[in-house]
Amino acid sequence: MKKLLLVIFSIYGFLVFLLLMLVIFPFVIIASFFGSIQGGNMIYHICRFWADAAFFCWGIFHANIYEAEPAKNHAVVFVFNHTSYIDIPVLLKTFRKQKIRILAKSSMAKIPIFGFIYRKAAILVDRSSPEARSKSLASMKTYLTNNISIVIAPEGTFNLTDKPLKEFYDGAFKTAIEMQLSIQPVVFPDAYDRLHPGSIFSLNPGKTTAVFLPEFNTIGYTLENLEALKQNIYNTMEDALLRYKASWIK
C-alpha cells in the first residue's frame, strides 16, 4: 500500500511540475530576449517561483542552515552534493539572494519545452570533445566576471554509493584557482529522502535542508594546490553529511 501511495503521489507531483512549467514558459520566452546576463537573471527569478509553487504543492518545506554566511556580494564557485532528482528545485530554494548559474548536463536540453528553459537558465556542460568543454569553461568565466556565481556538483552525477560523496572532478576547483575565487560548499543531507535516484516514483512530502559551510579562499593558490584544495573541501562536505546523518550513508 505504501509503494502504491508513493507512485500515486509521484504521478501527481510530476503533473504539478509539468503544469507549472507550462505556466512559466511564456515568461521565460519573454525574459530570454533580454540577453544571457539580464535575461538569465530574470529567468532565475521566474524559476524560483516555479520551485516555490512546486514545493508548496508537494508538501515539501525547505530550510537553510548557516554554519557560515553565504557569499552574497561577490561571485564564488558553490559546490554541492548530488543525490536527488529534485536537487535543481532545492538549489533554487537555497540560493534566494545570490545571482547564480547552475552547471548542468547538456543532454537534458533535448527535452521539449523543459529543454528551452534549461538552456536559458543553465550553463550546459558537454564532455564529448575538448572544444565543447572549452565552450562551457568560457561561459562559466563570462558569468563569474559579471559577478554571477557558478553552482557545480563536483561529483558530476548522482552519488549512487553508500558513501557520503563520490570522487570529485577537477573542474570547479581548477576554475576557482585560475580566477582566484573562493569556493563555498553547500550540502543537502535530506533531498535524497524526498526523491532518491533509484526511482522517479519515490517523491514524498517532508523537509529539505541546505547547509552552508565556510568559504575556501584560493587567493595565492596555483594548480599545484588543486589536489589539496579538492581534498579539504571533500573532507569538509563529508564531515557535514555525517554530522547531519544523511540517510544513504551506511
C-alpha positions in Angstrom: 0.0 0.0 0.0 2.9 2.4 0.9 4.5 1.8 -2.5 1.2 2.4 -4.3 0.7 5.7 -2.5 4.2 6.8 -3.4 3.5 6.0 -7.1 0.2 7.9 -7.0 1.9 10.9 -5.2 4.8 10.9 -7.6 2.5 10.9 -10.6 0.6 13.8 -9.0 4.0 15.6 -8.4 5.1 15.1 -12.0 1.8 16.5 -13.3 2.2 19.6 -11.0 5.7 20.0 -12.3 4.5 19.9 -15.9 1.6 22.3 -15.3 3.8 24.9 -13.6 6.4 24.6 -16.4 3.7 25.5 -18.9 2.6 28.4 -16.7 6.1 29.9 -16.6 7.1 29.1 -20.2 5.8 32.3 -21.8 7.5 34.4 -19.2 10.8 32.6 -19.8 10.5 33.3 -23.6 10.0 37.0 -22.9 12.9 37.1 -20.5 15.2 35.4 -23.0 15.1 38.4 -25.3 17.0 40.4 -22.6 20.2 38.5 -23.1 22.2 35.9 -21.2 23.1 38.2 -18.3 20.0 40.3 -17.5 17.6 37.9 -19.1 19.2 35.0 -17.4 18.8 36.7 -14.0 15.1 37.3 -14.8 14.7 33.6 -15.7 16.1 32.6 -12.3 13.5 34.7 -10.6 10.8 33.0 -12.6 12.2 29.5 -11.9 12.3 30.3 -8.2 8.6 30.9 -8.4 8.3 27.5 -10.1 10.3 25.8 -7.3 8.3 27.6 -4.6 4.9 26.6 -6.1 6.1 23.0 -6.7 7.3 22.6 -3.2 4.1 24.0 -1.8 2.0 21.6 -3.9 4.3 18.7 -2.9 4.2 19.4 0.8 8.0 19.9 0.9 9.3 22.5 3.3 12.8 23.9 2.8 15.2 25.4 5.4 18.7 26.8 5.1 21.2 26.2 7.9 24.1 28.7 8.0 27.2 27.3 9.6 28.9 30.1 7.6 27.4 33.2 6.0 26.6 32.6 2.3 28.5 34.7 -0.3 26.2 37.5 -1.5 28.1 40.5 -2.8 30.9 38.7 -4.7 31.0 35.8 -7.2 32.1 32.4 -5.9 32.0 28.8 -7.0 29.4 27.0 -5.0 29.8 23.2 -4.8 27.1 20.8 -3.6 26.5 17.0 -3.2 24.2 15.5 -5.9 21.8 12.7 -4.6 18.3 13.5 -5.9 16.2 14.3 -8.9 14.9 17.4 -7.1 18.3 18.9 -6.5 17.6 21.7 -9.0 14.5 23.0 -7.3 16.3 22.6 -4.0 19.1 24.8 -5.4 16.5 27.4 -6.4 15.1 27.3 -2.8 18.6 27.5 -1.4 20.0 30.5 -3.3 17.5 33.2 -2.9 19.6 36.4 -2.9 22.6 35.3 -5.0 22.9 35.7 -8.7 23.8 32.2 -9.9 24.1 29.9 -12.9 23.9 26.2 -12.5 26.3 24.0 -14.4 24.2 21.1 -15.9 24.4 18.3 -18.4 23.7 19.2 -22.0 21.7 16.0 -22.7 18.7 17.4 -20.7 18.4 20.3 -23.2 16.8 18.0 -25.8 13.5 17.6 -23.8 10.7 19.7 -25.4 9.8 22.9 -23.5 11.8 22.0 -20.5 14.9 21.9 -22.6 14.3 25.5 -23.7 14.1 26.7 -20.1 17.1 24.5 -19.2 19.2 26.0 -22.0 18.4 29.6 -21.0 18.8 29.0 -17.2 21.9 26.8 -17.0 25.4 26.6 -18.3 25.4 23.4 -20.3 28.4 21.1 -20.0 29.2 18.7 -22.8 32.2 16.5 -22.2 32.1 14.9 -25.7 35.0 16.9 -27.0 37.7 19.3 -25.9 36.0 22.1 -27.9 32.7 21.6 -26.1 34.4 21.5 -22.7 36.3 24.7 -23.6 33.0 26.4 -24.6 31.4 25.5 -21.2 34.5 26.8 -19.4 34.4 30.1 -21.3 30.7 30.5 -20.4 31.5 30.0 -16.7 34.2 32.6 -16.8 32.0 35.1 -18.5 29.3 34.8 -15.8 31.9 34.9 -13.0 33.4 38.1 -14.3 29.9 39.6 -14.3 29.7 38.9 -10.5 27.4 35.8 -11.1 28.3 32.8 -9.0 28.5 29.3 -10.5 26.9 26.3 -8.9 28.5 22.9 -9.6 28.1 19.3 -8.5 31.8 18.2 -8.4 30.7 14.6 -8.3 29.5 15.0 -11.9 26.4 12.8 -11.5 24.2 11.1 -8.8 26.0 9.6 -5.9 24.7 6.0 -6.1 27.1 4.7 -3.5 26.5 4.3 0.3 29.3 6.7 1.0 28.8 10.4 1.8 30.3 11.5 -1.6 31.7 10.2 -4.8 35.1 11.2 -6.1 35.3 14.9 -7.3 36.2 16.1 -10.7 38.7 18.9 -11.0 36.7 21.4 -13.0 35.2 23.5 -10.2 38.4 23.7 -8.3 40.6 24.5 -11.3 38.3 27.3 -12.4 38.3 28.8 -8.9 42.1 28.7 -8.7 42.6 30.2 -12.2 40.2 33.1 -11.4 41.4 33.4 -7.7 37.8 33.0 -6.5 36.5 31.4 -3.3 34.7 28.1 -3.2 31.8 27.7 -0.8 30.5 24.2 -0.2 26.8 23.5 0.5 25.4 20.1 1.4 21.9 18.7 1.0 21.6 15.9 3.7 17.9 15.1 3.1 17.0 15.8 -0.6 17.6 12.1 -1.1 14.8 11.3 1.3 12.3 13.3 -0.7 13.1 11.7 -4.1 16.0 9.3 -4.4 17.8 8.5 -7.7 16.8 4.8 -7.5 13.2 5.6 -8.6 11.3 8.6 -10.0 8.3 7.2 -8.1 9.7 7.9 -4.7 8.6 11.5 -4.3 7.1 12.2 -0.8 6.4 15.2 1.4 8.7 16.4 4.2 11.6 18.7 4.6 14.7 19.5 2.6 17.7 21.3 4.1 20.7 23.1 2.8 23.8 23.6 5.0 26.1 26.5 4.1 29.7 25.7 5.0 32.7 28.1 5.3 34.3 29.5 2.1 37.7 28.4 1.0 39.8 31.3 -0.3 42.0 30.5 -3.3 44.0 33.8 -3.4 47.6 32.9 -4.0 46.8 29.3 -5.0 48.2 27.7 -8.1 47.2 24.5 -9.9 49.8 22.8 -7.7 47.4 23.3 -4.8 44.4 21.8 -6.7 44.5 18.3 -5.2 44.9 19.6 -1.6 42.1 22.1 -2.1 39.8 19.5 -3.5 40.6 17.1 -0.7 40.0 19.7 2.0 36.6 20.6 0.6 35.7 16.9 0.1 36.6 16.3 3.8 34.5 19.3 4.9 31.4 18.2 3.0 31.8 14.6 4.1 32.0 15.6 7.7 28.9 17.8 7.4 26.9 14.9 5.8 27.9 12.6 8.6 27.0 15.2 11.2 23.6 15.7 9.7 23.1 11.9 9.4 22.4 11.7 5.7 20.3 8.6 5.3 22.1 6.9 2.3 25.4 6.6 4.3 26.0 3.1 5.6 
